[in-house]
Every structure is written in C-alpha cells, then in structure tokens.
C-alpha cells in the first residue's frame, strides 16, 4: 500500500533478459492476488508478468504506472516462492520456471470440484492385496520420504490408490508424476473410474483443454496427475506426492535451467510437510540418498523381472558378424513381437582387441577408452590415460566397432524373411505398430506397451558409454525391456542381451533381479571418482561461457575444470556451495548454457 492509500503490487515481467521486479498501481475496483498473470507497460512496450507480492510499499518518490490488465489466474504463492528456490538451485531465471507453472490459456475462474467417492481407508483398500504388496505399501506410506523399489512388472496402481486414499484422510490432495503423457492419461482414467476427482495436467497441443485441467487442479481436485511439468501444477492443500519411475530421464528439463521434477517435488513437499514416495525398479543414487528404501521380498521381486538371457559375442563365428547371433535369429523368426535395440545416436565408437575381442576399458573406472592420437588410450569418462595394450591378452592391435541401425535393419530383414520396421527418436508415431519385428534406438522401447522378445544387439554401447551414469542408465534400459516382456504374459518371453562383457555387474544385477547390489558398488565408485551424487556438479558452455567463467573466478570450495570441447565443469562438495557461488555471477551477453546436475556428462 502506498503512502496515499493506493494499492501497489510487485510484478516479475515475462521477459527473457530481465530478472527484476517492478512496482505497479492497482486500478480502483480491480481484484488481484499474488500469482495472478497480468499485463504491464515496461520500457515502452506491453508485456506479460506475474504478481509476486501484493500490498507492498514502493520506494519514495517513485512514479508508478497502473496495471494494464489482469489476464487471469497463475501459480499459487507457494509455487511463486518455490520458483525462487529453483532459480537458485539450477542457476536459472524465475520467469522460465513460472512459465512452466502457468496455464497455457487464460483461466479467469475456477470450476466446482465434486467430492471424492473413494473411501479414505487405506487398510480396507489393501485388504485383498497380496500380503507382501500390502506390507510394502503400508511401510512406504508411513515414511516421510520413501523409495519403493518395485519390480518392472509390478502394478503400481494399487499404491497410487492407497496414496490418494491417504491424502483424502489427511484432508488434502495427492500429486502423482508419470514419465510419459500416455501413462499419465491412463492413470488419470483409472482414478476417475474409481471415483476420484482427477486433473490430468500434461504438456499438450490443446492449450484450452490443458488450461481446463489446470483450473480443476487449482480448484481442489483430489488427485493431480501429470508429467515432468506437473511438478509445478497447482495442488490445493498438498497432502502427498508419488513419483512413478523416479529413474526416468524424462523428469529432467533439457533446456536450461535443467531442473529435475523429482527434486522440485521433494522441496515442494518439504515446505508443505507432505510425505513423498519415489517408485522405481532401479532407484537412482540421488533417490536412495534422500529417502528410506522399501523393498518387496526377494521372490516377489524376481517374479516381476523378465527372463534375461546373455549371449557372449566373443564366442560368435566372426563370419556371421557380431550383431545377429544364431539364438537371436531363431527368436526373431519365431512367433510374437520382437524388438531389437541398437543404440548408435550420440554414442562413441568402441575399441576391441583384434586378437581376443575383449573391449578396451579403463583400469580405473571401467569406462570406454579411445585412441585419439595413436599413442595412448584415454578414458572418455574419467580422463585416465594408459598405453594401448589389451588388459586381457596383452595385444597391441585394436579394431573399431562401427554400428548403424539402417544397415542392421537390412541384414535382419534378409535373415527373418519379412519386413522389419525401423524406429528412432525422430520416427513418426504412426509407424510404430506396422511390423512384427522392429529395430531401432532405445526409442523403440517407448513405442509399444508389450513385446515377446526384446533384444539388445550390442549392449556394450550402453555399458561403456562415456558418461558417469552409464551403468545406472544401462540397468534402466533392461528394466524397461523387462516390463515390456513381462506384460506379454508368455512364459517364453525374454530379454536377450548380446555383449562382450557377460559378467558385467549390470547384467548380473538384471539376471538376479537384484538392482540393490549394483547401487552399492556404483555408490562406492562415484564417491571415489568424485561424481554426483557424492558431489554437486555443473557444466558451462556456449559462446559466452569463457566470459562467465572469467567472472566466476575461483570461489572457495568450487573446482573449475576445462575447457574441454568448449565446456567447463564445476564441482563442489554440495549444492549450497555450488549454487551460492554461481548466483554471484552476472550473466554476460551472448549464448550461455548453465547445466546444473548434468545427466549425460
């Protein structure tokens, strides 16, 4: 309120280059609240923005302009505050985060939401469940922060219903995140049929429909279901959060700021004093580090993983090539849907010993090594170099393993005697169901909901990818494949893995349906090598990166490495140290990417 009694609000403009708030007068008779979306005059043009504070005292002598227009409802005050925290945590601007939190079309009023018909009695809901299933759900719901490790084939719907019932008993609403639009829609339909008023808030090309769901969520829908962006969705009286497939990379925003939906909802739930359940067949180390692990019994977990069969490519007849073993060809010629995965996009070439076919690996971290100058081998993961000698047989000659999806499809077509579909991330959705046998990058695993055989033609491309999360991401692929074959319902359904590393810990964990054994060893390795989550990390790149790094300097507790291929790496013992240091730097003009918590570094 100004000194003369006029009402004043503070507005954050939706302008990319401006992260500053401005005060505006509220015209007489106009109702406006924190979070509302408005139009204001700024530097000679009219722009959108959000009210971030109301009834403020402006600076003395400041000539204020009135609000030009109140457009409609926007993020709640709690989400406004959360965006400020996230802008610090991921070194970004609040406007980009509030844009995600806002409806894509004008929401002037909120609808009436019917009361739920689902009984808020969790015990009654679990009465007919298998004893071990009921046990782990109860245990997870009793914790403030839980990681529930459910096998790929387990049905998560009972957990979601129990979480919603618990939210009703608490007098609030439940937020459920799914990694894909299809899963969010399917779960929303099931909850609605169960008598739960549900808002499905997803990224869609129908802005009015999405805005209607956003309004329903803001009005108090009992369940709010959505994808990554729904971490910012309005939830009236947040009582509980469930994140399905917490491990999925879809939860991290690709554009900067690179916020992660899991971490956003963890902070949001902490502020609301709401419990969280993170669900995954193979939880990330980040999840395991912040919540209590809950697991089913070993028999239930083993039954929920598909059968994993491993082919050692070193034993194959060289004249047949490394991709299509006799076992694979037999399965491809048999009945049922067959998916063949050959990840080549964005992957480095692998080197193998010309004498014994053993892959060239790093002695320190077991990552892939390259031979850039012919004089030494350099690890693409940790940077260690060593002489170009095979660690298995002592050989000094190596061969490149070159792979390609299109050529592989032609060869597979000739072997099975029928058309083979090709799928990559850029393939049209309508092409996904035409052929019984399909080959492609990992995108093929997301184009169907079940398969009788999933075959990884060269899994070493995953095990030895030059990324510090390669091992974790490789197990995620096997879990996804396991879910598809489990849904087929056929006892002969299986995941076939072709590799030159049959005893790799990832494959041992998948065969034994025991992802915990991999998490333990991976945590030790990451700590020893100084990789997240043992440390906080950020990558800096772009035309303005050098100027930003120069301004950043060498703050206490932060190690600056680089540049390597035009990018710098920042490492600190924790996010508070890293993010506080990054927040002190004024962003220079020019293209700049600040990637906090890089997934694929």
C-alpha positions as CSV (number, residue, x, y, z in Angstrom):
1,X,0.0,0.0,0.0
2,X,1.4,3.4,-1.0
3,X,1.5,6.3,1.4
4,X,-1.5,7.9,-0.2
5,X,-3.6,4.7,0.3
6,X,-3.4,3.3,-3.2
7,X,-2.8,-0.4,-3.6
8,X,0.6,-1.4,-5.0
9,X,1.7,-4.9,-6.3
10,X,5.1,-6.1,-7.4
11,X,5.4,-7.7,-10.8
12,X,8.0,-10.0,-12.4
13,X,7.9,-9.4,-16.1
14,X,7.9,-12.4,-18.5
15,X,10.9,-11.1,-20.4
16,X,13.9,-13.3,-21.0
17,X,16.6,-10.8,-20.4
18,X,15.0,-9.3,-17.2
19,X,15.0,-10.9,-13.8
20,X,13.9,-7.9,-11.9
21,X,10.7,-6.9,-10.1
22,X,8.8,-3.7,-10.7
23,X,6.0,-2.0,-8.7
24,X,2.6,-1.1,-10.3
25,X,-0.5,0.5,-9.0
26,X,-3.7,-1.5,-8.9
27,X,-6.6,0.4,-10.6
28,X,-9.6,1.1,-8.4
29,X,-12.1,-1.8,-8.4
30,X,-9.6,-4.3,-9.8
31,X,-9.1,-7.5,-7.8
32,X,-5.6,-9.0,-8.0
33,X,-3.7,-11.6,-5.9
34,X,-0.2,-13.0,-5.7
35,X,0.4,-15.3,-8.6
36,X,-2.1,-13.7,-10.9
37,X,-1.0,-13.2,-14.5
38,X,-1.0,-9.5,-15.6
39,X,-0.1,-7.2,-18.5
40,X,2.1,-4.2,-17.8
41,X,3.8,-1.4,-19.6
42,X,7.6,-1.8,-19.4
43,X,10.2,0.3,-21.3
44,X,7.7,1.4,-24.0
45,X,6.1,-2.0,-24.7
46,X,3.3,-4.1,-23.1
47,X,4.5,-7.4,-21.7
48,X,3.1,-10.2,-19.5
49,X,4.1,-11.0,-16.0
50,X,3.2,-12.4,-12.6
51,X,2.2,-10.6,-9.4
52,X,4.9,-11.9,-6.9
53,X,3.9,-9.6,-3.9
54,X,0.9,-7.6,-3.0
55,X,0.3,-4.5,-0.9
56,X,3.9,-3.5,-1.0
57,X,5.4,-0.2,0.0
58,X,7.0,1.4,-3.1
59,X,10.2,3.5,-3.0
60,X,9.5,7.1,-2.0
61,X,9.1,9.4,-4.9
62,X,8.7,6.6,-7.5
63,X,6.2,7.4,-10.2
64,X,4.1,4.2,-10.7
65,X,2.2,3.1,-13.7
66,X,-1.0,1.2,-13.3
67,X,-1.5,-2.4,-14.2
68,X,-2.7,-2.6,-17.8
69,X,-4.7,-5.8,-17.4
70,X,-5.3,-8.7,-15.1
71,X,-5.2,-11.7,-17.5
72,X,-6.2,-14.5,-15.2
73,X,-5.0,-16.9,-12.5
74,X,-1.5,-18.1,-12.3
75,X,0.7,-20.0,-9.9
76,X,-0.1,-20.1,-6.2
77,X,2.0,-18.0,-3.8
78,X,3.7,-21.3,-2.7
79,X,4.8,-22.0,-6.2
80,X,6.0,-18.4,-6.7
81,X,8.3,-19.0,-3.7
82,X,9.3,-22.4,-5.0
83,X,10.3,-20.9,-8.3
84,X,12.7,-18.6,-6.5
85,X,14.4,-21.5,-4.8
86,X,14.6,-23.5,-8.1
87,X,16.1,-20.5,-9.9
88,X,18.9,-20.6,-7.3
89,X,19.2,-24.4,-7.3
90,X,19.5,-24.6,-11.1
91,X,21.1,-21.3,-11.9
92,X,18.2,-20.0,-14.0
93,X,15.6,-17.3,-14.2
94,X,12.3,-17.3,-12.3
95,X,10.3,-16.3,-15.4
96,X,11.1,-19.6,-17.2
97,X,10.0,-21.6,-14.2
98,X,6.8,-19.6,-13.7
99,X,6.0,-20.0,-17.4
100,X,6.0,-23.8,-16.8
101,X,3.8,-23.3,-13.7
102,X,1.2,-21.2,-15.5
103,X,-1.8,-22.4,-17.6
104,X,-1.3,-22.2,-21.4
105,X,-4.6,-20.4,-21.8
106,X,-6.4,-17.8,-19.7
107,X,-8.1,-19.1,-16.6
108,X,-10.4,-16.5,-15.3
109,X,-12.4,-18.5,-12.7
110,X,-12.1,-21.9,-11.1
111,X,-14.7,-24.7,-11.5
112,X,-16.5,-26.6,-8.8
113,X,-14.9,-29.9,-8.0
114,X,-17.1,-32.9,-6.8
115,X,-16.1,-34.6,-3.6
116,X,-14.3,-38.0,-3.9
117,X,-16.2,-41.2,-3.8
118,X,-13.1,-43.3,-2.9
119,X,-13.1,-44.3,0.8
120,X,-10.2,-42.8,2.7
121,X,-9.5,-46.2,4.4
122,X,-6.1,-47.5,3.3
123,X,-6.4,-50.7,5.3
124,X,-9.7,-51.6,3.6
125,X,-8.2,-50.8,0.2
126,X,-5.3,-53.2,0.9
127,X,-7.4,-56.0,2.4
128,X,-7.5,-58.1,-0.7
129,X,-3.9,-57.4,-1.8
130,X,-1.1,-59.9,-1.6
131,X,0.4,-59.8,1.9
132,X,3.8,-58.6,0.8
133,X,2.3,-56.0,-1.5
134,X,0.1,-54.6,1.3
135,X,3.2,-54.6,3.6
136,X,5.4,-52.5,1.4
137,X,2.7,-50.1,0.5
138,X,1.8,-49.5,4.2
139,X,5.5,-49.2,5.0
140,X,6.1,-46.6,2.2
141,X,3.1,-44.6,3.2
142,X,4.2,-44.4,6.9
143,X,7.5,-42.7,5.9
144,X,8.1,-39.0,5.3
145,X,10.3,-39.8,2.3
146,X,10.3,-43.3,0.9
147,X,11.9,-45.1,-2.1
148,X,9.7,-48.0,-3.0
149,X,11.6,-50.5,-5.2
150,X,9.0,-52.3,-7.2
151,X,10.0,-54.8,-10.0
152,X,9.4,-53.7,-13.6
153,X,6.3,-55.9,-13.9
154,X,4.6,-54.8,-10.7
155,X,1.3,-52.9,-11.0
156,X,1.8,-49.5,-9.3
157,X,-1.9,-48.6,-9.4
158,X,-2.8,-50.1,-6.0
159,X,0.0,-47.9,-4.5
160,X,-1.4,-44.8,-6.2
161,X,-5.0,-45.5,-5.0
162,X,-3.7,-46.1,-1.5
163,X,-1.7,-42.8,-1.6
164,X,-4.8,-40.9,-2.8
165,X,-7.0,-42.5,-0.1
166,X,-4.4,-41.4,2.5
167,X,-4.4,-37.9,1.0
168,X,-8.2,-37.8,1.4
169,X,-7.9,-38.9,5.0
170,X,-5.4,-36.1,5.5
171,X,-7.8,-33.6,4.1
172,X,-5.8,-32.7,1.0
173,X,-4.8,-33.7,-2.5
174,X,-2.3,-36.1,-4.0
175,X,0.2,-35.2,-6.7
176,X,1.3,-38.1,-8.9
177,X,4.1,-37.7,-11.6
178,X,4.5,-40.1,-14.5
179,X,7.3,-40.1,-17.0
180,X,5.1,-40.1,-20.1
181,X,1.9,-38.5,-21.4
182,X,0.4,-41.9,-22.2
183,X,1.0,-43.2,-18.6
184,X,-0.5,-40.0,-17.1
185,X,-3.6,-40.2,-19.2
186,X,-4.1,-43.9,-18.5
187,X,-3.6,-43.4,-14.7
188,X,-6.0,-40.5,-14.7
189,X,-8.7,-42.5,-16.4
190,X,-8.3,-45.3,-13.9
191,X,-8.6,-42.9,-10.9
192,X,-11.7,-41.2,-12.4
193,X,-13.4,-44.6,-12.8
194,X,-12.6,-45.3,-9.2
195,X,-14.5,-42.2,-8.1
196,X,-11.5,-39.8,-7.6
197,X,-11.9,-36.2,-9.0
198,X,-8.7,-36.1,-11.0
199,X,-7.0,-33.4,-13.0
200,X,-4.6,-34.6,-15.7
201,X,-2.1,-31.7,-16.2
202,X,0.2,-32.6,-19.1
203,X,2.1,-30.9,-22.0
204,X,-0.3,-31.0,-24.9
205,X,-1.0,-29.1,-28.1
206,X,-4.5,-28.3,-26.9
207,X,-4.0,-25.2,-24.7
208,X,-7.6,-24.7,-23.7
209,X,-8.0,-28.3,-22.6
210,X,-4.8,-28.2,-20.6
211,X,-5.9,-24.9,-19.0
212,X,-9.2,-26.5,-18.0
213,X,-7.3,-29.4,-16.3
214,X,-5.0,-26.8,-14.6
215,X,-8.1,-25.0,-13.3
216,X,-9.5,-28.2,-12.0
217,X,-6.3,-28.9,-10.1
218,X,-6.2,-25.4,-8.7
219,X,-9.9,-25.7,-7.6
220,X,-9.1,-28.7,-5.4
221,X,-9.1,-31.9,-7.5
222,X,-8.3,-34.8,-5.2
223,X,-5.6,-36.2,-7.5
224,X,-3.4,-34.2,-9.8
225,X,-1.7,-36.5,-12.3
226,X,0.9,-35.3,-14.9
227,X,4.3,-35.5,-16.4
228,X,7.5,-33.5,-15.6
229,X,5.9,-30.1,-15.8
230,X,3.3,-31.1,-13.3
231,X,5.9,-30.7,-10.6
232,X,4.7,-27.1,-10.8
233,X,1.0,-27.8,-11.2
234,X,-1.4,-26.2,-8.7
235,X,-2.4,-28.5,-5.9
236,X,-4.9,-27.4,-3.3
237,X,-3.6,-28.4,0.1
238,X,-0.8,-30.8,-1.0
239,X,-1.0,-33.9,1.2
240,X,1.2,-36.4,-0.6
241,X,3.4,-36.9,-3.6
242,X,4.1,-40.0,-5.6
243,X,6.7,-40.1,-8.4
244,X,6.5,-43.2,-10.6
245,X,9.6,-44.4,-12.4
246,X,11.7,-41.9,-10.5
247,X,14.8,-43.1,-12.5
248,X,13.4,-41.9,-15.9
249,X,15.5,-39.2,-17.6
250,X,12.2,-37.6,-18.8
251,X,11.9,-35.9,-15.4
252,X,14.9,-33.6,-16.1
253,X,14.3,-30.5,-18.2
254,X,16.6,-30.5,-21.2
255,X,16.6,-26.7,-21.6
256,X,18.3,-24.6,-19.0
257,X,17.5,-24.2,-16.2
258,X,17.9,-28.0,-16.1
259,X,15.5,-28.6,-13.1
260,X,14.6,-32.2,-12.2
261,X,10.9,-32.9,-11.3
262,X,11.9,-35.3,-8.5
263,X,14.0,-32.6,-6.7
264,X,11.3,-30.0,-7.3
265,X,8.6,-32.0,-5.7
266,X,10.8,-33.1,-2.8
267,X,11.4,-29.5,-1.9
268,X,7.8,-28.6,-2.5
269,X,6.6,-31.5,-0.3
270,X,9.1,-30.5,2.4
271,X,7.7,-27.0,2.5
272,X,4.1,-28.4,2.7
273,X,5.1,-31.0,5.3
274,X,3.7,-33.7,2.9
275,X,5.2,-37.2,2.6
276,X,6.8,-38.4,-0.7
277,X,7.0,-41.9,-2.2
278,X,9.6,-42.3,-5.1
279,X,8.8,-45.5,-7.0
280,X,11.3,-47.3,-9.3
281,X,12.6,-50.8,-10.2
282,X,16.1,-49.4,-10.1
283,X,16.2,-46.2,-8.0
284,X,18.9,-43.6,-8.7
285,X,21.6,-42.9,-6.2
286,X,20.1,-39.5,-5.7
287,X,16.8,-41.0,-4.6
288,X,18.5,-43.6,-2.3
289,X,20.5,-40.8,-0.7
290,X,17.5,-38.7,0.4
291,X,14.8,-41.3,1.3
292,X,14.4,-44.6,3.1
293,X,14.4,-47.7,0.9
294,X,11.4,-50.1,1.0
295,X,11.6,-53.4,-0.9
296,X,9.4,-56.3,-1.6
297,X,10.6,-59.8,-0.7
298,X,13.1,-61.5,-3.0
299,X,10.5,-63.9,-4.5
300,X,8.2,-61.1,-5.5
301,X,11.0,-59.0,-7.0
302,X,12.3,-61.9,-9.0
303,X,8.9,-62.7,-10.4
304,X,8.5,-59.1,-11.5
305,X,11.6,-59.1,-13.7
306,X,11.6,-60.7,-17.1
307,X,13.9,-63.5,-18.0
308,X,17.3,-62.2,-19.1
309,X,19.4,-64.3,-21.4
310,X,23.0,-63.2,-22.2
311,X,25.0,-64.1,-25.4
312,X,28.7,-63.7,-25.3
313,X,29.7,-62.1,-28.6
314,X,33.3,-63.2,-28.2
315,X,32.1,-66.8,-28.8
316,X,30.3,-66.0,-32.1
317,X,31.6,-67.1,-35.5
318,X,33.3,-64.0,-36.9
319,X,32.0,-64.7,-40.4
320,X,28.4,-64.1,-39.1
321,X,29.2,-60.7,-37.7
322,X,28.6,-59.5,-34.1
323,X,25.0,-58.4,-34.3
324,X,22.9,-61.4,-35.2
325,X,23.7,-64.5,-33.2
326,X,22.0,-67.8,-34.2
327,X,19.9,-67.5,-31.0
328,X,18.7,-64.0,-31.9
329,X,17.8,-65.1,-35.4
330,X,15.8,-68.1,-34.0
331,X,13.9,-65.8,-31.7
332,X,13.2,-63.3,-34.5
333,X,11.9,-66.0,-36.8
334,X,9.6,-67.3,-34.0
335,X,6.1,-66.1,-33.1
336,X,5.3,-62.8,-31.3
337,X,6.6,-59.3,-31.3
338,X,10.3,-58.8,-31.4
339,X,12.1,-55.5,-30.6
340,X,15.8,-55.2,-31.4
341,X,17.7,-52.3,-29.8
342,X,20.8,-50.8,-31.3
343,X,21.8,-47.5,-29.8
344,X,24.1,-45.6,-32.1
345,X,22.9,-42.0,-31.9
346,X,25.2,-40.0,-29.8
347,X,27.4,-43.0,-28.8
348,X,31.1,-43.2,-29.2
349,X,32.9,-45.9,-31.2
350,X,34.1,-48.8,-29.2
351,X,37.5,-50.4,-29.5
352,X,38.0,-54.2,-29.2
353,X,41.2,-56.2,-29.1
354,X,41.9,-57.6,-32.6
355,X,43.2,-60.9,-31.0
356,X,40.7,-61.8,-28.2
357,X,37.8,-59.4,-28.9
358,X,37.9,-58.0,-25.4
359,X,36.6,-54.4,-25.2
360,X,39.2,-51.7,-24.4
361,X,38.3,-50.4,-21.0
362,X,39.7,-48.0,-18.3
363,X,41.6,-49.6,-15.5
364,X,40.2,-47.0,-13.0
365,X,36.5,-46.7,-13.7
366,X,35.9,-49.5,-16.4
367,X,34.7,-46.8,-18.8
368,X,35.4,-46.8,-22.6
369,X,38.8,-45.7,-23.9
370,X,39.6,-44.0,-27.2
371,X,42.9,-43.8,-29.1
372,X,42.8,-40.2,-30.3
373,X,46.5,-39.9,-31.4
374,X,47.6,-43.5,-31.7
375,X,50.0,-43.1,-28.8
376,X,47.8,-43.7,-25.7
377,X,44.3,-44.7,-24.7
378,X,42.2,-42.0,-22.9
379,X,39.1,-42.8,-20.9
380,X,36.1,-40.8,-22.0
381,X,34.5,-41.0,-18.6
382,X,37.3,-40.1,-16.0
383,X,40.1,-38.9,-18.3
384,X,42.7,-41.5,-17.2
385,X,45.2,-42.4,-20.0
386,X,47.2,-45.7,-20.4
387,X,49.3,-47.5,-23.0
388,X,47.4,-49.0,-25.9
389,X,47.6,-52.6,-24.6
390,X,44.8,-55.1,-24.2
391,X,44.2,-55.8,-20.5
392,X,43.1,-59.3,-21.2
393,X,45.7,-60.8,-23.5
394,X,48.4,-58.0,-23.9
395,X,47.6,-57.5,-27.6
396,X,48.5,-54.1,-29.1
397,X,46.2,-54.1,-32.1
398,X,42.6,-52.9,-31.8
399,X,39.6,-52.7,-34.1
400,X,36.8,-50.1,-34.3
401,X,33.2,-51.4,-33.8
402,X,31.0,-49.5,-36.1
403,X,27.3,-49.8,-35.9
404,X,24.3,-48.5,-37.8
405,X,20.5,-49.0,-37.4
406,X,19.6,-48.8,-41.1
407,X,22.2,-51.3,-42.3
408,X,21.3,-53.6,-39.4
409,X,17.7,-53.5,-40.4
410,X,18.5,-54.6,-44.0
411,X,20.6,-57.5,-42.7
412,X,17.9,-58.6,-40.2
413,X,15.2,-58.4,-42.9
414,X,17.2,-60.8,-45.0
415,X,17.6,-63.2,-42.1
416,X,14.0,-63.3,-40.9
417,X,12.5,-63.2,-44.4
418,X,9.9,-60.5,-43.6
419,X,9.7,-56.7,-43.4
420,X,11.4,-55.2,-40.4
421,X,10.4,-51.8,-39.0
422,X,12.9,-49.1,-38.1
423,X,12.4,-46.8,-35.2
424,X,14.4,-43.9,-33.9
425,X,13.5,-40.9,-31.8
426,X,12.6,-39.0,-34.9
427,X,10.3,-41.7,-36.4
428,X,6.6,-40.8,-36.7
429,X,4.4,-42.2,-34.1
430,X,2.0,-43.7,-36.7
431,X,4.8,-46.1,-37.9
432,X,5.2,-47.8,-34.6
433,X,2.9,-50.8,-34.9
434,X,3.2,-51.9,-38.6
435,X,5.7,-54.7,-38.3
436,X,6.1,-57.7,-36.0
437,X,9.8,-57.3,-35.9
438,X,11.3,-53.9,-35.2
439,X,14.8,-52.5,-34.8
440,X,15.9,-49.1,-33.6
441,X,17.4,-47.0,-30.9
442,X,16.0,-47.1,-27.4
443,X,13.1,-45.1,-28.7
444,X,11.6,-48.4,-29.9
445,X,11.1,-49.4,-26.2
446,X,8.7,-46.4,-25.8
447,X,6.6,-47.1,-28.9
448,X,4.9,-50.3,-27.8
449,X,3.4,-51.4,-24.5
450,X,4.5,-55.1,-24.7
451,X,6.8,-57.4,-26.5
452,X,7.6,-61.1,-26.5
453,X,11.3,-60.6,-27.1
454,X,13.5,-57.5,-26.5
455,X,17.0,-58.0,-27.9
456,X,19.9,-55.6,-27.3
457,X,22.2,-56.2,-30.3
458,X,25.3,-54.7,-28.8
459,X,24.8,-53.9,-25.1
460,X,28.4,-52.8,-24.7
461,X,27.3,-49.5,-26.3
462,X,25.4,-48.9,-23.1
463,X,27.8,-50.4,-20.6
464,X,30.7,-48.5,-21.9
465,X,29.0,-45.2,-22.8
466,X,31.4,-42.3,-21.9
467,X,29.0,-40.9,-19.2
468,X,29.4,-41.2,-15.5
469,X,25.8,-42.5,-15.2
470,X,26.3,-45.1,-17.9
471,X,25.9,-48.1,-15.6
472,X,22.8,-46.8,-14.0
473,X,21.2,-45.9,-17.3
474,X,22.1,-49.4,-18.7
475,X,20.1,-51.1,-16.0
476,X,17.2,-48.7,-16.6
477,X,17.1,-49.9,-20.2
478,X,17.0,-53.5,-19.0
479,X,14.2,-52.7,-16.6
480,X,12.2,-51.0,-19.4
481,X,12.7,-54.1,-21.6
482,X,11.8,-56.4,-18.7
483,X,8.5,-54.5,-18.2
484,X,7.6,-55.0,-21.9
485,X,8.2,-58.7,-21.9
486,X,6.5,-59.2,-18.5
487,X,3.3,-57.6,-20.0
488,X,3.3,-60.2,-22.8
489,X,2.2,-62.9,-20.3
490,X,4.1,-65.6,-22.3
491,X,6.4,-67.8,-20.2
492,X,8.9,-67.9,-23.1
493,X,9.1,-64.1,-23.3
494,X,12.6,-62.8,-22.5
495,X,15.2,-60.1,-22.8
496,X,18.2,-61.1,-24.9
497,X,21.5,-59.3,-24.3
498,X,24.4,-59.6,-26.7
499,X,27.7,-58.4,-25.1
500,X,31.4,-58.9,-24.8
501,X,31.1,-58.4,-21.1
502,X,28.7,-61.1,-19.9
503,X,29.8,-60.8,-16.2
504,X,29.3,-57.0,-16.0
505,X,27.7,-56.0,-12.7
506,X,24.7,-54.6,-14.6
507,X,23.9,-57.9,-16.3
508,X,24.5,-59.8,-13.0
509,X,22.0,-57.5,-11.3
510,X,19.4,-57.9,-14.0
511,X,19.7,-61.7,-14.2
512,X,19.4,-62.0,-10.5
513,X,16.6,-59.3,-10.3
514,X,18.7,-57.6,-7.6
515,X,19.4,-53.9,-8.5
516,X,20.5,-53.2,-5.0
517,X,23.8,-54.9,-5.5
518,X,24.6,-52.6,-8.4
519,X,23.6,-49.5,-6.4
520,X,26.0,-50.3,-3.6
521,X,29.0,-50.8,-5.9
522,X,28.1,-47.8,-8.0
523,X,27.9,-45.5,-5.0
524,X,31.4,-46.5,-3.9
525,X,32.8,-45.9,-7.4
526,X,31.1,-42.5,-7.8
527,X,32.4,-41.4,-4.5
528,X,35.9,-42.5,-5.3
529,X,35.8,-40.7,-8.7
530,X,34.2,-37.6,-7.5
531,X,30.9,-37.8,-9.4
532,X,27.3,-37.0,-8.3
533,X,25.6,-37.5,-6.0
534,X,28.8,-37.6,-4.0
535,X,29.5,-34.0,-5.2
536,X,27.5,-31.2,-6.8
537,X,28.3,-30.6,-10.5
538,X,27.5,-28.1,-13.2
539,X,28.6,-27.8,-16.9
540,X,29.1,-24.4,-18.5
541,X,29.1,-24.0,-22.3
542,X,28.1,-21.6,-25.1
543,X,29.7,-18.6,-26.8
544,X,29.6,-16.6,-23.5
545,X,30.9,-19.4,-21.4
546,X,34.5,-18.1,-21.3
547,X,33.3,-14.7,-20.1
548,X,31.1,-16.3,-17.5
549,X,34.0,-18.5,-16.2
550,X,36.3,-15.4,-16.0
551,X,33.7,-13.6,-13.9
552,X,33.2,-16.7,-11.8
553,X,36.9,-16.9,-10.8
554,X,37.9,-19.5,-8.2
555,X,35.4,-19.3,-5.3
556,X,36.2,-21.3,-2.1
557,X,35.1,-24.9,-2.3
558,X,34.5,-25.0,-6.1
559,X,36.8,-26.7,-8.5
560,X,36.8,-25.4,-12.1
561,X,38.0,-27.8,-14.9
562,X,38.3,-27.2,-18.6
563,X,37.7,-26.2,-21.1
564,X,37.1,-29.5,-22.9
565,X,35.5,-29.1,-26.3
566,X,34.3,-25.6,-25.3
567,X,32.8,-26.6,-22.0
568,X,33.9,-26.2,-18.3
569,X,33.0,-28.4,-15.4
570,X,32.3,-27.0,-11.9
571,X,32.5,-29.3,-8.9
572,X,31.7,-28.6,-5.3
573,X,31.1,-30.7,-2.1
574,X,27.4,-29.8,-2.0
575,X,24.7,-27.8,-3.9
576,X,24.7,-25.0,-1.4
577,X,28.4,-24.2,-2.1
578,X,28.0,-24.6,-5.8
579,X,24.7,-22.7,-6.3
580,X,25.7,-19.9,-4.0
581,X,28.8,-19.3,-6.0
582,X,27.0,-19.4,-9.3
583,X,24.4,-17.0,-8.1
584,X,27.0,-14.3,-7.6
585,X,27.9,-14.1,-11.3
586,X,26.2,-11.5,-13.5
587,X,25.2,-13.3,-16.7
588,X,27.2,-11.9,-19.7
589,X,25.6,-11.2,-23.1
590,X,25.6,-14.0,-25.6
591,X,24.6,-17.6,-25.7
592,X,25.2,-19.4,-22.4
593,X,24.1,-22.8,-21.0
594,X,24.4,-23.4,-17.3
595,X,23.6,-27.1,-16.7
596,X,23.4,-28.0,-13.1
597,X,23.2,-31.8,-12.4
598,X,24.0,-32.8,-15.9
599,X,22.6,-36.3,-16.6
600,X,24.8,-37.2,-19.6
601,X,28.1,-35.6,-18.8
